[in-house]
């Protein structure tokens, strides 16, 4: 019985200690890359960026090669995008008081869309 309590406590400690590190792992490459937008502003951190799964339907490639971010209607010129290190789209965006603004800061596209 004491062993089960100890094992349970160790499992809780593991989740508490490693959870935040694992949660930030997906975004670390953005923060560590010190990426900048076309105007020279930082693409910022995991608080400003989100992964958009390639099959979500939230990003549509337009006939001219640009991209439309469907939730906001924003058009992202292809020449302002970068190749994503994984098979997803990534969008860093401006926000104010917890509200996402329509203007993106940085945008990555899957390699297959190059």
Secondary structure, 3 states (H helix, E strand, C coil): CHHHHHHHHHHHHHHHHHHHHHHHHCCHHHHHCCCECCCCCECCCCCCEEEEECCCCCEEECCCCCEEECCCCEEECHHHEEECCCCEEEEEEEEECCEEEEEEEEEEECHHHC
